[in-house]
Amino acid sequence: MPREYQGKPIIARNMEELIEKVIVQLKDMKGSMKETAPIGIISMDNWEWPQGVALFALYLYYKETGKQDVLDYLCSWFDRKIVSGEIPPKNVNTMCPLLTLSYLYEETGNQSYLRLCKEWCDYAVLEMPRTGEGALQHVVSGEENEGQIWDDTLYMTVLFITRMGIVLEDESYEQESIRQFLVHLKYLTDPRTGLFFHGWTFLEHHHFANALWARGNSWYTAGLVDYLEIVSLPAGVSHYLISSLDRQVSKLRELQAEDGLWHTLLTDKSSYKETSATAAFAYGILKAVRKGYLDDSYADVGWLAFEAVVSQIDNEGIVHGVSYGTGMGSTLQYYKDIPQCPMPYGQSMVLLMLVEGLKHHK
């Protein structure tokens, strides 16, 4: 069990200064190991899910501070890709940057942003491969993953579909997002713990390694609070989703290490502790408490995690203890063997957490 924690953490370094350092390293991420993922998940020059998470974190920072240079960076990132045509094929993970672009369209009125968002959302809803019960198949760059659903999909694609339902005033997109959340929870929830398995296969009817993987779980914790902020849901649906969050976080409180971090396999203390998931858990928990989705008693869990993550940021703003890109594992050892190195999603999940911290320190 974690140690008792009371109140908000005292951060020795100025919060704004810390955030700026994290952003500098995010924009120029080099990593400390050779790139092994063919899609390119380290550099911010690429268009994939790690960059998508980073772009959204930067957008939330812009909305909190109004800093024009952050908005300019976001617009220029997309403008370069659109003008050069460096836009990858459509799949679950490459959808992730479009969430931020939907907001940038509203900020700028740029019709090219809207056209691209509509094209990609139409594909996601109308053409993307499906599994049983109409769930979005977790198709990624180079892998069809036939019959598979992963918990990552809710964050990477479904949030974007939801946003476009609002932007286009198309309720069918909002209803599609509800279906995706419900069917993913149906098949990925571990009834014993309330945590989420990494994936499910409709072809072979199993949860692969039965991995209760930390970062996969954190996509729900962080994604749900943003989902509830994007869309107005029927009361029964929101109660169901929040109750799932409550049960997950209740188990997370039990499993949190004394130092505030969580293990990469949540129920396996022999697996290493992992920073990016801890940051996303802290973000989701603190935001859920602030928005009234979770009881105030969970705030201590979030702040203990917050403090633990800050301790993983070095003086240059580099976040340590982040696991490299992780596919679906067939054994639990696979998750234990994933190397750790600085990654853009590590920086950005920490940025999400720090920006949420700003809201609590006003």
N, C-alpha and C positions, 0 to 999 in steps of 0.2 A: 504494500500500500504506500502511496506517496505521503510525504510528511504533510502536516497541517500547514495551510497557507492562509493568511489573513490579509485582506486589502489588496491594493494594486502594487505592482513591483516598482521599486525605486531603480530607475535606469541611470547608471552613472553617466553614460554618454548622452548628450543631447539627442532627443528623439529625431528631430529634423535632420541633424547632421548624420545620424546613423542611417536614416532612410536614404539620404543622398549618396552615401557611400555604397549602400546595397545596390542602388540604381546604376551607379557608375560601373560596378562590376557586372551587373546584369547586361548592360548594353555592349560590353566588350568581353563577354564570357569566353574564356579559352579552355577551361577544364584542365584537369591534371592527369588525364589519361588519353590514350589514343582513341579517337572516335571509332566505335565498332558498329553502331547502328547505321544502316545504309541510308536512312532518311535524313540524318544530320540533326542531332538533338541538342548540340552544345551551342553552336553559334547562333546569334540573333539574326544572321543573314538569311536563315532558312525559314520556310513556311511549314510548320508542323505544330503538333499539340504543345510542346514545351514553350515555343514562342507565343502560341495563343494564350496560354496561362499568363505569361509575362506581360503581354499587351493589355490584358484585362486588369491586371494588378496596377499597371501604370495608369490606366484610365481611371480607376477608382482613386488613385492618388491625385490625379488632375482634378477630379470632382471635389475632393476634400480640400484642396489648396488653391485651385484656380490658376495654377502655374502654366503660363502660356507655352513655355518651352517644352513641357511634357506633351501638351496637345500637338504642338508642331512636330515633335518626334514621332508621335503616333500616325499623324496624317502623312508625313514623309515616308514612313515605313511602308504603308499601303500604296502610296502614290508610285514609289519606285517599282513595286511588284506589278502594279496594274499597267504602268507604261511599258515596262520591259517584257511583260507577258510571263514573268517568272511565277506563275500560279500553278500549283501541282494538281494532279487528278483529285477528284472528290472522293473522300471517304470519311469515316467517323472522326479520325484524329485531325485531318486537315481542315475539318469544319471549325475547329476551335478558334482560330483567329477571327472568324466572321462575327462572333459575339461582340467583340470590341468594335468592328466595323459598323455594326448596326447602330451603335451609340454615336459613332463619329458621323454617320449620316445625319442624325438628329442635331448634332453640334454644328455641322457645316452646311447642310442642305445639298451636299455634293451628290448629284444624281448617279454618277458612276458607281458610288458606294452602294446606293440603293439597288441598282441593276444587278450588281454582283451578288449582293445579299439575297435578292429574290431568286436569282438563278440557282444558287447553292441550296437555298431552303426548299425550293420546289423539288430539287433532286433528292434531298434528304427525306422528304415526306412522300414523294410519288415514285421514286426510282431506286432508292437505296435498298439493297437486298434485306430480306426479312427472314426471321426464324419462325418457330412455332409461336402461336398467339400474337403474331404481328410485331414481335420485338425487333428492333433494329439489330441486324447482324453486325458484329464488331469487325467490319472490314477496315483494314489499315493498309498503308503503303506496302505493297508486295505480298500481302497475306489476306486471303478471302475469309479465313476462319469460319468456314461453312457451319451453320447451325449453332454458332457460339454467341452468347451474350456476356459482356464484361461490365463490371460496375463503373469503369471509366467512361462508358458511353453517355451516361446521364450528364456528366460535366462537359464532355467534349462536343456533343452534338445537340442534346435535348434542350439545354439552356438557350442555344441559338434559335432552335425552332420556336421556343416559347417567345423569345424576343420578337421574332418576325411576326408572330401572331398579333402582338401588340402594335408593332410598327405598321403592318398592313391592315390592321383591324379585321383579321381573319380568325374567327373563333375556332375554325376547324384545326388550325395549327395548335391553338391552346389545348384543344381536346386531345390532339395527338400526343402532346407532351404529358398530359395526365396518364394516358394509356401506357406510355413508355415508363414512367415512374412506377406505376402499379405493377406492370408485368415484370420489370426488373426486380422489384422488391419481392414479388411472389417467388421467384426462382433463386434469388441470391441471398435471401435472409437465412441465417442460421437460427433455427427456432430455439436452440439451447442457450444461445448467448445474446441474441439480438444484434450480433455483428454481421458483416456481409462477406460471403465468399467472393473470391476474385472473379470467378466465372462459372458458367453452366453450359453444357452442350446438350442441345435437343436431339442430337444424333445418337449419342451414347448414354445420355441420361445420368450424368454425374457432374460433380464439382471439381474435376481434375484432381489437384492435390489436396482438396479441402482446405486451401490456404485462406486464413483470415488475415489477409495482407494489409498492413497499416495504410499505405498510400491509397490503395483501392478503397478502403473504408473512408479515408479522409475526403475522397471526391464527393461522397454523399454528405458528410458533415459540412463541408465548405459549400458544396453546390446547392444544397437544399435551402440554406438561408438566403442565397441569391435568387433562387427560383421563387421563393415566397415573396420576395421583394419585387420581382418582375411582374407577376401575374396575380390576379384575384381569383382564388379557387373556391369551388363549393365547400361549405363548411365541413362536410363529411370527409372530403378528400384531404383538406389541410389538416384536420384532426388526425387522420390516419398517418400522413407523412410525418407530422410532428411527433406522434406517439412512437413511430419507428426511430426517430432521432433521439427521443428521450431514452428509449431502451438501449440504444447504441451507446449513448454518452454515459448512462449509468454503468454499463459494463466497462467503458473506457476508464471511468474513475477508479474502478476496482483494479484495473490492469496497469494504471500509470505507475511508472517507476518512481522511486523516492526522489530522484533528481528532476522529475517533471517530464521526462521523455517517454516515448513508447517504443517497444521493440518492433522490428520490421514484420515479424510474425507476432501478432498481438498477444497470443496466448503462449508463446514459446520464449522463455527467458534466456534460452541459449542462443537466440538470434540477436544480432546487433541492434542497438538503438538507432533510430532514424529521424533526422531533423525535418525533412520536408513534410512528412505526414504529421509530425508533432505541430509544426507551424499551421498546417491546414486545420487540424483539430482545434488548436487555440483560436484561430480565426472564427471557425464555425461556432464554437461553444460561446465565445465572448459576444459574437453578434447575435446569437440566438437568445442569450440572456438579455442583451440590450433591447432587442425587439419584443421581448416577452414570450418567446416560444418555449424557453426553458426556465425553470425555477432559478431564482438568484443563488441558490446554494451551489449551483454548478460553476459559478464565477471563479471560485478558488481553484478548480481544476484547470480552467482556462488560463488564469494568471500564473499558476505554477508552470504550465507548459510554456507560456510566453517568456518567462524569465529563463527557462532552460534553453529555449531557442536563441535568445539574445546572447547567451554564453557561448553559442556555437559560431558567432560572427566575429571574425578577427578584426584587427585594427584597420585593415584595408577595405573592409566591407564584404569579404568573401564568406559565404555560408558553408560550413563544413558538416560532415556527417550525412550527406545526401546520397541516397542510393541511385545508381545509374538506371537507365530505362529498363523496364521489367516487363517481359512478355508473360504469357500464360505458362505457369510452371506445372510440370507433371509430377514433381516431387517437392516436398517441403525444403529439401536441401538446396534446390535450385534458388530459392529466395534468399537463403542464407549466404549463398555464394556470389550474389550480385555485388559488384564492387561499389565503393563509395567515392565520390569526387564532387567538386563544385559543379552545379548544373543550373541552367536558366530557370527551370521550374522551382529549384530550391530557393534561388534568389527571389523569385516572384511570389512563392507561397509565403515566404517570410515577409515580403513587402505587403501582401494582403493583411497579414497579422499585425504588422507595425501600423498600417493605416487605420485598422480597426482600433488599435491602441490609442491613436490620436483622438478618436471620438470619445473614448472613456476618460481622457485626461484633460478635457476642456473645462 
